[in-house]
Amino acid sequence: MKKHNKIVKLLAVFASTFLLSATAFAADVTIRVAHLNPEGAFESHSGAMTTVFKSLVESASDGEIEVKLFPNGQLGKDNEVIQQVRDGIVESTISSAGGIAQHYPLVGVFDIPFAFPNIDVATKVINKESDFGKKFCSDLEAKTGLKVLGLLDSGGFFQFTNSKRPITSVADMDGLRIRTMTLPTHQAMVSSLGGKPTPLPWAEVYTALQTGVADGEMNPIPIIAFAKFDEVQKYLSITNHVITPYIWTMNMDFYNSLSPEHRKIVDWASDVATEAGRGVSRVIEASDKGLPALSKKMEVNTVPPEDLKKFAAAAQPAVRKLIDKDLGSEGTEMLDVMLNSIQQAQQ
């Protein structure tokens, strides 16, 4: 019995020591970061961003800040998680334009088709440090109460996939049910080309393509690849018709509550992580995880430039009209600033 009591006392001491140690090394601040995509650093741009951010923040703060990651839409749909961040339930999220649009409709200015001539220009403009980026982020912050930590493209230019036929001309779009984000501008673009827009949240896309609820969809190459759409789509048509942002935000009150030193760490780490996300997107596009891999499983065609001009002629006026109508003078002004930035970036 005495031996038993001694063991119990030793266990109690060990437990107390462990708890004290755990408390001593507990982080002062916890940042929960959510996103829709796979968590692997080489699987998606947001996976790379959050992996780098966690490593840099925790090491630079000497463990004072803990970063918890919630990939693969674990906390809900995109627009729902953004609301959680606005409400202070979650500290941060990396969101698609479709999710942001329900909180900040002016993100629709990015949807003018064929506005960006190449990825270099897109990178210069879709950047929180560009003249346009500063105006865009400042306006978003003022209207939503969200701090913008990063602004980057969603993985490259959007391409069309479908299960019916190759898209080589505008006529090939006729009647195709194309899944779009819940963005009126994307819906107007597909309609102007003769397709039937089918707006669906991200979590439902694979099943919709698999069951025939939608014939096709449009996304950048890295997203098509990691979402395994090659399993449910036969044709991939390179059109480079639009490029949309991913926007990394944080609850503004939480951000402002951080100490100056912690804010500096968060700012620095998010800048580095955003660039890592850009780089991973380019790597995925060109590597055996991107277009080369998809071309082994799908029939890939590139739409000739002369035909792309016809796509642009049909789609641009329809989207511009919708922006002018739905987003008003603010939308028109923001769009013009973006288009001017694109022209300047080409010079």
N, C-alpha and C positions, 0 to 999 in steps of 0.2 A: 504493500500500500504506500509506504514511504517513497519507494522508487517510482511508483506511478505518479504521486504528487509532485515529485521532482521534475519528472518529464513534462507534466502539465505546466508547471511554473516556467520551465525552459521554453516551451512552445509559446507561452503567453509573452515572455520577454522578446522572443524572436518576432512574434507578430507585431508587438508594439514598436520594435526597432524598425521593422519593414515599413509600417505605416508612417512612422516619423520620417524615414528616408524618402518614401514616395512623396510625402507632403513637401519635404524640403526641396525636392527636385521638380515639383509640379510647375507647369508653365503658368506665367502670370496672365497670359492672353491666349485665347483660342480663336483661330480663324477657320471657319468651315467654308470650303469652296466647292460648289456644285457645277457640274457640266453634263452634257448629253452623251458624250462620246466615250469610247474605250479609254481605260486608264493608262495603258502602256505608253511609255515615252516615245516609242517609235510606231505607235498605232494610229495616233491622231494628233492634230496640232494642239487641241486643248489638253490631251493627255500629256504631251511634252511640256506645255506651259505650267500645268499644275505640279508636275513632278519637279521641274526646275524651281518653281516658286517655293514649294515646301522645303526643298533642300537648302536653298539660299536663306530663306527667312529663319528657319530653325537654327542653322549654324551661325548666321550673323548675329542673331539675338542671344546666342549662348543658351538656347533652350528656354528663354523667357517667353517666346511665342511658339505655340504649337499650331500646326496647320493640319486640319483633317479634310480629306478629299472624299467627295461623293460623286463618282463618275456614273456613266450609263443611265442618266436620268433617275437615279435612286430616290431623289427627293420630290419627284413629280415632273409634270410637263414644264416646258421652258417658261411660258408666261406665268405659271403658278410659282415657280421658284423665284422668278424676278419679284413677284409680289411678296414672297417670303423675305427677300432681301430688303425690299422697301419697308416692310413691317419690322425689321430687325430680328426676325426669327433665325435667319441664316445670314452670315456676314458677307458672302461674296458668291458671284456666279459668272460663268462665261456663257453668253447667250447668242443664239442665232438672230438674224434680222426678223424672222417670223415671230419669235418670242418678244423681242423688244418692241415691235410695231404696235402691240396692244397696250403698251405703256407710253410709247413715244412714236407716234405715227410718221414723223418727219424722216424716219429711217427709210421711208419709201423713195426718197430721192435717189438712192443708189440703184434703183431698178430701171433706169433708162437703159434699154438694151443697146449693146454695141457702143457704149460711151467710152469705155476704156480700151485703148488699142493693144495693150500688152501688159504683162504682169509687172514690169518695171515701173510703168506709170501708175498702176494700181497701188503698188507698195508705197510710192511717194505720196499719194493722195490719201489712201486709207491708212492714216497714221495720225495719232493724236498730237504729233508735233508739227504737222503741216498746217498751213494757214487755214485750209478748209477744216482739218481735223480739230484745230483749236476752237473754231466757231461751232462746229457740230457738237463737240464734247461739252463745251460750256453751256450750250442751249439745253442739251439733254440733262445735264446736272441740275440746271435751274428749274426744269419742269418736272423732274422725277425724284429729286433728292438722292440720286445715286452718284457716287464718285466713280468716274471712268478711270480704270487702271490700265486698260489696253484697248487698242482699236486696230484690227487687222482683217485681212480677207478671210473668207470662210473656208479656205483650202484651195483657192484657185478659181478659174472661170467655170461657170456652169455649162454642162453638156446635157444633151437629151439622151435618155435610154427608153426603149420600149420593147414590147414583145410581138409587134405586128410586122414592121417593115423598116428598112433603112430610111432615114430622113436625109434626103439629098436636095430637096427644094421645099418651098413653102407649101406646094400642093400635097406633099407627103404628110403634112401635119393634119390634114383634113380629117376631122372626126376622132382623132386620138384623144383618149381620156388621160390627161397628164396631171399627175399629182403635183400640186403646188403647196408652198407654205400658205398660211392664212393671211396672205398679203394681197390686197386688192390689185396692186400694180402687177404682180406676177400673174394673177388671174386675167387681167386685161391683156397682158402680153400674149398669153397662150390663146385667148379668144381671138385676138387680132390676126393670129397666124392660122386660124381655122381649127384649132384644137378645142377640146372641152376641158376646161380647168376643173380639177377635183381637189379642193383644199382639204388637207388632212394633217393632224399633228404627227410629229416625227415617229412616235411610238407605234403608229398604225400603218406606216408606209410599206414595210416588207410584206405584211399579211395582205394588204390591199393589192399589191403587185402579184402576189402568189395566187390570190383567189380571183383575179380579174376585175376587181372593183375599179382599179386603174390600169390602163394599158402601159403607162410609162411614167417617168418622173424626170426631174432635172436637178443635177447636183454637180459639185466639183469632183474630179477624179478620185481624190483621197477618200471622200465620203462614199462614193459609189463602191469603192474597193472594200473599206472596212465594214460597210453595211451589208456586204455580200449580195448586192443586187444582181451580180452576174448569175446567181442561182435562179433568179426569177425573171430575168430580162435577156433577150437574145441580141438586141441591136444597141450599139453605142455610136452616137453621131456627134462628132466634134464641131461645135458651133461657136463656143466662146461668147455666148450671147449676153451674159450678165455676170457680174461679180458682186457679191454682197458681203457685208461686214460681220465679223464676230466681235461682240462688245463685252469686255470684261469689266464688271462693275462691283462696287462695294457699298454697303450702307453708309451714307455720308455721316450720320451721327456717330457710328462706330469708328469710322476713319478719323474723325475729329477728336474722338476720345483717346486715341493712341498718344503716347508720349511723342515729343518731337523726334527722338531717336528711333522709336519704333516706326513712325510714319516714314522716316527717311529710308529705313530698311525695306518697308513694303513698297515704296515707290521704286527704289532701285531694283528690287527683286522682280517686280512685275514688269518693268521695262526689259530686263534681261530675258525673262520668261517669254514675253511676247515675241521677241526676236527669235527665240528658240522655236516657238510655234510656227513662225513664218518659214524657218529653215526646214523643219520637219515636213511641212506641207510640200515644199519643192522636192525634197528627197523622195517622199512617197509617190508623187506624181511620176518621177522619172525612174524609180527603182522597180524591182520585181514585185513590189507591193502595190504598184499603181497601174499605169496604162499598159506596160509590157505584160503584166499578169492578166489583166482584163482582156487583152487582145487574143490570148490563148483560149478564152472561154466564150468571148462574144464576137460578133461581126462588127468591126469598127470601120467607120468611114469618116472622112473629113469633108465638110461642105465647102465647095470652091468659093473663093472670094466674090466672084460675080453673083453667085446665088445668095451669099450672105448680105449683099447690098439690098437684095429684094426682101430678105427677112427684116432688115433694119427699116426699110421704107414702109413696111406694113406695121411694124411693132412700135417704133419710136413715137409717131404721132398719137397713137392710142394711149400710151403710158404717160406721155407729156400732158395730154388733155385731162387724164385722171388726176395727176398730181396738181394741176392748176385748179381743178374742181374741188377735190377732196381736201387738199392741204392748204389751199388758199394762198394768200400773198407770202406768208412765211415759208411755205413749201416751195413756191416759185423762186423766192430769194435764195433759199438754201441750195436749190438745184443749180441756179445760175452760178453761185459761188463754187460749187463742185465742178461744174463744166469749165469754168475759167481756170480752176486749179489743174484740171486735166490738160488744158491747152498749155499752160505754163510748164507743166512737168514734161511735156513733149519737146520743149524748146532747148 
